[in-house]
Amino acid sequence: MTKRPSLAGFAPAAQAVPPQPDQAPAQSNVRQLVTTAAEPDKKYHKLNVYLTEQEVRTIKLIALDKGKRYSDIAAQAIREWLERNGHAR
């Protein structure tokens, strides 16, 4: 079995951020990572789910293919399970 290539190639690219007028100019080799992901809503609470390495890898690959966050995929699966088993509110 061959080893699958790393997912590091899918990381967002760092973008140069222009200095603000009230700040001293930064060195040209200093870059700041600009992310576009929205902050999660404050009404959601955290939950740890323990999965095997293969299960986590599969969910992350599905998330990449669908352009979603893997936490959104997990939350959707849990909500669907709750609805199927009569626990939805």
C-alpha positions in Angstrom: 0.0 0.0 0.0 1.5 3.3 -1.0 1.4 6.3 1.3 -1.1 9.0 0.4 0.4 12.4 -0.3 0.2 15.0 2.5 -2.7 17.5 2.7 -0.3 20.3 3.3 -0.6 21.4 -0.3 -4.2 22.4 0.3 -3.2 25.0 3.0 -4.3 28.6 2.2 -1.5 30.7 0.8 -0.1 33.5 2.9 -0.8 37.0 1.5 1.2 40.1 2.1 -0.6 42.7 4.2 0.1 46.4 3.4 1.2 48.4 6.4 -1.4 50.7 8.0 -0.5 54.5 7.9 -0.1 54.7 11.7 2.3 51.7 11.8 5.9 51.4 10.9 6.6 49.5 7.7 7.2 45.8 8.2 10.1 43.9 6.7 9.4 42.6 3.2 9.7 39.0 4.1 7.1 39.1 6.9 3.8 37.8 5.9 0.5 37.5 7.7 -1.9 34.6 7.0 -5.3 35.9 6.0 -8.2 33.5 6.6 -11.6 33.8 5.2 -13.4 31.3 7.4 -16.2 32.7 9.5 -15.9 32.4 13.3 -18.3 29.8 14.7 -21.5 31.1 16.1 -21.3 31.7 19.9 -24.4 29.6 20.5 -22.7 26.4 19.6 -20.9 24.4 22.3 -17.9 22.1 21.8 -18.0 18.3 21.8 -15.0 16.0 21.4 -15.5 12.9 19.3 -12.9 10.2 19.2 -12.4 8.5 15.8 -9.8 6.2 14.3 -7.1 7.8 12.2 -8.7 6.4 9.0 -12.1 7.8 9.9 -10.7 11.3 10.5 -8.7 11.1 7.3 -11.8 10.1 5.3 -13.9 12.9 6.8 -11.2 15.5 6.1 -10.9 14.3 2.5 -14.7 14.5 2.0 -14.6 18.0 3.5 -12.0 19.0 1.0 -13.9 17.6 -1.9 -17.2 19.3 -0.9 -15.6 22.6 0.2 -16.9 22.3 3.7 -15.4 22.3 7.2 -15.1 18.8 8.7 -16.8 20.0 11.9 -19.9 21.0 9.7 -20.0 17.5 8.3 -19.8 15.9 11.8 -22.5 18.3 13.1 -24.8 17.4 10.2 -24.3 13.7 10.8 -25.1 14.0 14.5 -28.2 16.1 13.8 -29.4 13.5 11.2 -28.8 10.7 13.8 -30.8 12.6 16.4 -33.7 13.1 14.0 -33.7 9.4 12.9 -33.8 8.3 16.5 -36.5 10.7 17.7 -34.3 13.0 19.7 -34.5 16.1 17.5 -35.8 19.3 19.3 
